[in-house]
């Protein structure tokens, strides 16, 4: 087998993104000059985990959600409220937050996923706005706009503190999430989701329960978002309603689209783009947002399929 054929097989292999991601996770601590950079990397992993849920919902199932940050907020406040108000263990609250988000997604998703296109987008936007308003207004429970402190997370007696420890915890969580997403994509459910992404009518004609598959994707996406929110709250030690804001929902959607819709590794690249780049542009001060917006426009014009799928397609096209 020639080197070209090997490269082609590697690019098409199912678990190549996972292997590349794992290798990258090992390299980052060796190259990071300070704990600040490790913290930024941990934020990339957390937001990538939340965006992976949208990859399943939007990239696989073709359903738009503009309120995904609402589930991030639910998971984050579960980890904050459980220990503070109910005396529960933070790790248990992380799990309960994911279960609660999944249950809410199931209840909300049944009616709104009957909508399509712009109507579905507006309905999910409304859900996100409601969650953010509740977190703002219920000050006795959530601390209101000022937020509330979050108890430190302990994993089987090990208290998670320090940038390096959080880096490895978030790395592990993202690897598990990426593995599950890749397995979903290769499963019969994943193939059914891709079928309804192309055409719901054609998918229904082949015997696929379109409503059930869309609802399953919505619930899985909510669980991803809640776990990411819980990790974000526990790492920061403080959470505010900003975590569930509309702007964060748009950022998560942008991560998925910029990196490559339906691409697991592309989602990580998109998260890195929108988390790391603003840190690099802080020297521009008031022009930071303008430059960031311009760069996003440039990427979308020249790489319309997203960064990773466009680069992958470019390489494959030039292989003999």
One Martini backbone bead per residue (centre of mass of N, CA, C, O) as a GRO file, in nm:
protein
  320
    1UNK     BB    1   0.095   0.037   0.024
    2UNK     BB    2   0.074   0.354  -0.017
    3UNK     BB    3   0.098   0.665   0.120
    4UNK     BB    4  -0.162   0.772  -0.010
    5UNK     BB    5  -0.350   0.543   0.081
    6UNK     BB    6  -0.302   0.578   0.382
    7UNK     BB    7  -0.400   0.870   0.404
    8UNK     BB    8  -0.685   0.816   0.303
    9UNK     BB    9  -0.763   0.615   0.530
   10UNK     BB   10  -0.714   0.804   0.769
   11UNK     BB   11  -0.921   1.030   0.684
   12UNK     BB   12  -1.166   0.800   0.686
   13UNK     BB   13  -1.146   0.721   0.961
   14UNK     BB   14  -1.336   0.703   1.241
   15UNK     BB   15  -1.094   0.754   1.486
   16UNK     BB   16  -0.907   0.991   1.405
   17UNK     BB   17  -1.017   1.232   1.573
   18UNK     BB   18  -0.957   1.098   1.849
   19UNK     BB   19  -0.651   1.066   1.819
   20UNK     BB   20  -0.583   1.361   1.765
   21UNK     BB   21  -0.707   1.472   2.024
   22UNK     BB   22  -0.534   1.310   2.226
   23UNK     BB   23  -0.261   1.418   2.129
   24UNK     BB   24  -0.324   1.715   2.185
   25UNK     BB   25  -0.373   1.684   2.493
   26UNK     BB   26  -0.076   1.598   2.554
   27UNK     BB   27   0.075   1.853   2.431
   28UNK     BB   28  -0.029   2.112   2.571
   29UNK     BB   29   0.121   2.096   2.855
   30UNK     BB   30   0.409   2.113   2.716
   31UNK     BB   31   0.342   2.413   2.579
   32UNK     BB   32   0.236   2.547   2.821
   33UNK     BB   33   0.350   2.831   3.008
   34UNK     BB   34   0.073   2.830   3.184
   35UNK     BB   35  -0.218   2.818   3.368
   36UNK     BB   36  -0.381   2.999   3.182
   37UNK     BB   37  -0.359   2.816   2.927
   38UNK     BB   38  -0.495   2.572   3.059
   39UNK     BB   39  -0.764   2.710   3.112
   40UNK     BB   40  -0.832   2.773   2.819
   41UNK     BB   41  -0.827   2.478   2.729
   42UNK     BB   42  -1.056   2.387   2.917
   43UNK     BB   43  -1.268   2.570   2.783
   44UNK     BB   44  -1.257   2.437   2.511
   45UNK     BB   45  -1.356   2.158   2.605
   46UNK     BB   46  -1.626   2.249   2.721
   47UNK     BB   47  -1.746   2.388   2.465
   48UNK     BB   48  -1.713   2.139   2.287
   49UNK     BB   49  -1.910   1.961   2.443
   50UNK     BB   50  -2.158   2.139   2.399
   51UNK     BB   51  -2.132   2.141   2.080
   52UNK     BB   52  -2.170   1.835   2.032
   53UNK     BB   53  -2.472   1.839   2.071
   54UNK     BB   54  -2.520   2.013   1.814
   55UNK     BB   55  -2.398   1.815   1.616
   56UNK     BB   56  -2.620   1.605   1.653
   57UNK     BB   57  -2.865   1.794   1.593
   58UNK     BB   58  -2.756   1.949   1.329
   59UNK     BB   59  -2.552   1.757   1.173
   60UNK     BB   60  -2.735   1.498   1.183
   61UNK     BB   61  -3.059   1.597   1.208
   62UNK     BB   62  -3.117   1.909   1.116
   63UNK     BB   63  -3.164   2.080   1.389
   64UNK     BB   64  -3.249   2.382   1.520
   65UNK     BB   65  -3.068   2.572   1.791
   66UNK     BB   66  -3.108   2.883   2.008
   67UNK     BB   67  -3.110   2.733   2.328
   68UNK     BB   68  -2.858   2.564   2.442
   69UNK     BB   69  -2.768   2.736   2.693
   70UNK     BB   70  -2.996   2.645   2.878
   71UNK     BB   71  -2.863   2.366   2.946
   72UNK     BB   72  -2.607   2.479   3.062
   73UNK     BB   73  -2.750   2.628   3.297
   74UNK     BB   74  -2.879   2.383   3.430
   75UNK     BB   75  -2.616   2.232   3.495
   76UNK     BB   76  -2.478   2.460   3.655
   77UNK     BB   77  -2.708   2.504   3.878
   78UNK     BB   78  -2.708   2.220   3.989
   79UNK     BB   79  -2.414   2.241   4.108
   80UNK     BB   80  -2.491   2.491   4.289
   81UNK     BB   81  -2.768   2.423   4.439
   82UNK     BB   82  -2.740   2.144   4.564
   83UNK     BB   83  -2.516   2.205   4.783
   84UNK     BB   84  -2.633   2.481   4.899
   85UNK     BB   85  -2.952   2.387   4.948
   86UNK     BB   86  -2.926   2.039   4.984
   87UNK     BB   87  -2.637   1.895   5.042
   88UNK     BB   88  -2.507   1.788   4.790
   89UNK     BB   89  -2.313   1.633   4.579
   90UNK     BB   90  -2.154   1.758   4.306
   91UNK     BB   91  -2.140   1.497   4.135
   92UNK     BB   92  -2.437   1.428   4.160
   93UNK     BB   93  -2.534   1.702   4.033
   94UNK     BB   94  -2.416   1.652   3.756
   95UNK     BB   95  -2.604   1.414   3.695
   96UNK     BB   96  -2.878   1.550   3.764
   97UNK     BB   97  -2.852   1.774   3.552
   98UNK     BB   98  -2.859   1.584   3.307
   99UNK     BB   99  -3.133   1.457   3.370
  100UNK     BB  100  -3.297   1.719   3.379
  101UNK     BB  101  -3.234   1.814   3.092
  102UNK     BB  102  -3.349   1.563   2.952
  103UNK     BB  103  -3.638   1.593   3.061
  104UNK     BB  104  -3.693   1.876   2.949
  105UNK     BB  105  -3.635   1.806   2.654
  106UNK     BB  106  -3.862   1.604   2.629
  107UNK     BB  107  -4.099   1.796   2.703
  108UNK     BB  108  -4.027   2.025   2.493
  109UNK     BB  109  -3.970   1.857   2.225
  110UNK     BB  110  -4.242   1.736   2.144
  111UNK     BB  111  -4.370   2.008   2.033
  112UNK     BB  112  -4.130   2.172   1.882
  113UNK     BB  113  -4.038   1.932   1.674
  114UNK     BB  114  -4.289   1.988   1.480
  115UNK     BB  115  -4.126   2.197   1.383
  116UNK     BB  116  -3.981   2.415   1.124
  117UNK     BB  117  -3.716   2.590   1.086
  118UNK     BB  118  -3.784   2.898   1.194
  119UNK     BB  119  -3.985   2.796   1.410
  120UNK     BB  120  -3.784   2.625   1.567
  121UNK     BB  121  -3.578   2.845   1.630
  122UNK     BB  122  -3.775   3.027   1.794
  123UNK     BB  123  -3.856   2.815   2.007
  124UNK     BB  124  -3.568   2.770   2.122
  125UNK     BB  125  -3.522   3.061   2.194
  126UNK     BB  126  -3.750   3.079   2.403
  127UNK     BB  127  -3.634   2.875   2.597
  128UNK     BB  128  -3.368   3.023   2.661
  129UNK     BB  129  -3.502   3.281   2.771
  130UNK     BB  130  -3.653   3.152   3.007
  131UNK     BB  131  -3.411   3.043   3.160
  132UNK     BB  132  -3.265   3.316   3.199
  133UNK     BB  133  -3.500   3.457   3.353
  134UNK     BB  134  -3.514   3.264   3.592
  135UNK     BB  135  -3.217   3.303   3.687
  136UNK     BB  136  -3.257   3.610   3.739
  137UNK     BB  137  -3.530   3.618   3.927
  138UNK     BB  138  -3.446   3.372   4.129
  139UNK     BB  139  -3.264   3.484   4.382
  140UNK     BB  140  -3.309   3.281   4.624
  141UNK     BB  141  -3.178   3.044   4.447
  142UNK     BB  142  -2.959   3.182   4.220
  143UNK     BB  143  -2.872   3.501   4.295
  144UNK     BB  144  -2.915   3.616   4.033
  145UNK     BB  145  -2.712   3.824   3.853
  146UNK     BB  146  -2.463   3.746   4.054
  147UNK     BB  147  -2.505   3.473   4.146
  148UNK     BB  148  -2.305   3.177   4.252
  149UNK     BB  149  -2.150   2.968   4.436
  150UNK     BB  150  -1.926   2.679   4.395
  151UNK     BB  151  -1.857   2.379   4.467
  152UNK     BB  152  -1.620   2.159   4.489
  153UNK     BB  153  -1.496   1.901   4.313
  154UNK     BB  154  -1.529   1.541   4.368
  155UNK     BB  155  -1.335   1.239   4.286
  156UNK     BB  156  -1.332   0.998   4.490
  157UNK     BB  157  -1.184   1.215   4.708
  158UNK     BB  158  -1.083   1.407   4.480
  159UNK     BB  159  -0.984   1.731   4.473
  160UNK     BB  160  -1.051   1.970   4.230
  161UNK     BB  161  -0.752   2.150   4.155
  162UNK     BB  162  -0.637   2.338   3.932
  163UNK     BB  163  -0.551   2.365   3.603
  164UNK     BB  164  -0.441   2.079   3.542
  165UNK     BB  165  -0.669   1.909   3.658
  166UNK     BB  166  -0.893   2.039   3.483
  167UNK     BB  167  -0.775   1.964   3.216
  168UNK     BB  168  -0.806   1.650   3.252
  169UNK     BB  169  -1.107   1.639   3.310
  170UNK     BB  170  -1.203   1.779   3.045
  171UNK     BB  171  -1.062   1.589   2.853
  172UNK     BB  172  -1.211   1.330   2.935
  173UNK     BB  173  -1.496   1.432   2.874
  174UNK     BB  174  -1.450   1.486   2.570
  175UNK     BB  175  -1.364   1.203   2.485
  176UNK     BB  176  -1.626   1.067   2.561
  177UNK     BB  177  -1.809   1.247   2.386
  178UNK     BB  178  -1.670   1.182   2.114
  179UNK     BB  179  -1.712   0.876   2.119
  180UNK     BB  180  -2.020   0.884   2.128
  181UNK     BB  181  -2.060   1.049   1.866
  182UNK     BB  182  -1.922   0.843   1.676
  183UNK     BB  183  -2.110   0.604   1.747
  184UNK     BB  184  -2.372   0.737   1.662
  185UNK     BB  185  -2.294   0.784   1.364
  186UNK     BB  186  -2.247   0.453   1.318
  187UNK     BB  187  -2.525   0.400   1.385
  188UNK     BB  188  -2.851   0.351   1.312
  189UNK     BB  189  -2.931   0.623   1.434
  190UNK     BB  190  -2.731   0.797   1.273
  191UNK     BB  191  -2.841   0.718   0.994
  192UNK     BB  192  -3.124   0.826   1.050
  193UNK     BB  193  -3.046   1.120   1.101
  194UNK     BB  194  -2.919   1.166   0.817
  195UNK     BB  195  -3.177   1.108   0.661
  196UNK     BB  196  -3.350   1.346   0.790
  197UNK     BB  197  -3.154   1.567   0.704
  198UNK     BB  198  -3.218   1.536   0.398
  199UNK     BB  199  -3.520   1.380   0.444
  200UNK     BB  200  -3.811   1.333   0.608
  201UNK     BB  201  -3.985   1.195   0.396
  202UNK     BB  202  -3.787   0.972   0.313
  203UNK     BB  203  -3.744   0.857   0.596
  204UNK     BB  204  -4.041   0.780   0.647
  205UNK     BB  205  -4.055   0.588   0.392
  206UNK     BB  206  -3.836   0.378   0.543
  207UNK     BB  207  -3.949   0.370   0.865
  208UNK     BB  208  -3.879   0.620   1.018
  209UNK     BB  209  -3.900   0.776   1.332
  210UNK     BB  210  -3.879   1.101   1.327
  211UNK     BB  211  -3.972   1.208   1.605
  212UNK     BB  212  -3.795   1.020   1.783
  213UNK     BB  213  -3.516   1.103   1.667
  214UNK     BB  214  -3.530   1.405   1.727
  215UNK     BB  215  -3.573   1.374   2.032
  216UNK     BB  216  -3.313   1.219   2.093
  217UNK     BB  217  -3.118   1.441   1.995
  218UNK     BB  218  -3.218   1.659   2.194
  219UNK     BB  219  -3.151   1.509   2.456
  220UNK     BB  220  -2.849   1.460   2.407
  221UNK     BB  221  -2.775   1.760   2.377
  222UNK     BB  222  -2.863   1.841   2.665
  223UNK     BB  223  -2.663   1.663   2.818
  224UNK     BB  224  -2.408   1.786   2.711
  225UNK     BB  225  -2.467   2.076   2.811
  226UNK     BB  226  -2.494   2.009   3.118
  227UNK     BB  227  -2.213   1.894   3.165
  228UNK     BB  228  -2.061   2.145   3.075
  229UNK     BB  229  -2.191   2.338   3.282
  230UNK     BB  230  -2.096   2.189   3.537
  231UNK     BB  231  -1.791   2.217   3.478
  232UNK     BB  232  -1.783   2.524   3.460
  233UNK     BB  233  -1.882   2.585   3.748
  234UNK     BB  234  -1.669   2.416   3.906
  235UNK     BB  235  -1.414   2.558   3.794
  236UNK     BB  236  -1.494   2.863   3.869
  237UNK     BB  237  -1.687   2.885   4.143
  238UNK     BB  238  -1.893   3.038   3.942
  239UNK     BB  239  -2.233   3.151   3.862
  240UNK     BB  240  -2.427   3.286   3.592
  241UNK     BB  241  -2.682   3.368   3.367
  242UNK     BB  242  -2.485   3.395   3.119
  243UNK     BB  243  -2.470   3.087   3.049
  244UNK     BB  244  -2.791   3.118   2.923
  245UNK     BB  245  -2.750   3.298   2.696
  246UNK     BB  246  -2.794   3.392   2.372
  247UNK     BB  247  -2.495   3.443   2.301
  248UNK     BB  248  -2.405   3.151   2.373
  249UNK     BB  249  -2.578   3.007   2.166
  250UNK     BB  250  -2.444   3.140   1.920
  251UNK     BB  251  -2.159   3.041   1.977
  252UNK     BB  252  -2.222   2.738   1.952
  253UNK     BB  253  -2.319   2.747   1.662
  254UNK     BB  254  -2.057   2.870   1.545
  255UNK     BB  255  -1.869   2.636   1.617
  256UNK     BB  256  -2.006   2.425   1.435
  257UNK     BB  257  -1.987   2.582   1.161
  258UNK     BB  258  -1.686   2.658   1.148
  259UNK     BB  259  -1.569   2.367   1.187
  260UNK     BB  260  -1.816   2.164   1.103
  261UNK     BB  261  -2.089   2.021   1.006
  262UNK     BB  262  -2.072   1.699   1.162
  263UNK     BB  263  -1.790   1.750   1.306
  264UNK     BB  264  -1.609   1.664   1.571
  265UNK     BB  265  -1.334   1.807   1.525
  266UNK     BB  266  -1.460   2.072   1.424
  267UNK     BB  267  -1.585   2.153   1.694
  268UNK     BB  268  -1.315   2.194   1.840
  269UNK     BB  269  -1.205   2.408   1.647
  270UNK     BB  270  -1.437   2.609   1.686
  271UNK     BB  271  -1.393   2.646   1.991
  272UNK     BB  272  -1.103   2.748   1.971
  273UNK     BB  273  -1.159   2.994   1.797
  274UNK     BB  274  -1.377   3.135   2.012
  275UNK     BB  275  -1.174   3.127   2.266
  276UNK     BB  276  -0.880   3.212   2.174
  277UNK     BB  277  -0.896   3.460   1.985
  278UNK     BB  278  -0.994   3.679   2.190
  279UNK     BB  279  -0.729   3.661   2.356
  280UNK     BB  280  -0.547   3.762   2.110
  281UNK     BB  281  -0.734   4.045   2.066
  282UNK     BB  282  -0.703   4.235   2.323
  283UNK     BB  283  -0.495   4.448   2.206
  284UNK     BB  284  -0.731   4.593   2.027
  285UNK     BB  285  -0.975   4.629   2.197
  286UNK     BB  286  -1.232   4.792   2.037
  287UNK     BB  287  -1.156   4.592   1.773
  288UNK     BB  288  -1.205   4.296   1.844
  289UNK     BB  289  -1.497   4.229   1.736
  290UNK     BB  290  -1.448   4.317   1.443
  291UNK     BB  291  -1.221   4.117   1.377
  292UNK     BB  292  -1.373   3.862   1.449
  293UNK     BB  293  -1.602   3.901   1.244
  294UNK     BB  294  -1.420   3.910   0.992
  295UNK     BB  295  -1.297   3.624   1.024
  296UNK     BB  296  -1.562   3.471   1.005
  297UNK     BB  297  -1.634   3.567   0.720
  298UNK     BB  298  -1.385   3.452   0.578
  299UNK     BB  299  -1.430   3.156   0.649
  300UNK     BB  300  -1.719   3.135   0.517
  301UNK     BB  301  -1.629   3.209   0.227
  302UNK     BB  302  -1.370   2.998   0.194
  303UNK     BB  303  -1.519   2.784   0.423
  304UNK     BB  304  -1.834   2.675   0.400
  305UNK     BB  305  -1.797   2.375   0.545
  306UNK     BB  306  -1.561   2.434   0.710
  307UNK     BB  307  -1.256   2.372   0.820
  308UNK     BB  308  -1.223   2.059   0.823
  309UNK     BB  309  -1.382   1.965   0.566
  310UNK     BB  310  -1.224   2.147   0.368
  311UNK     BB  311  -0.941   2.031   0.416
  312UNK     BB  312  -1.009   1.737   0.362
  313UNK     BB  313  -1.113   1.778   0.070
  314UNK     BB  314  -0.853   1.902  -0.044
  315UNK     BB  315  -0.671   1.656   0.003
  316UNK     BB  316  -0.842   1.434  -0.145
  317UNK     BB  317  -0.843   1.575  -0.430
  318UNK     BB  318  -0.503   1.554  -0.444
  319UNK     BB  319  -0.514   1.262  -0.458
  320UNK     BB  320  -0.422   0.997  -0.674
   0.00000   0.00000   0.00000
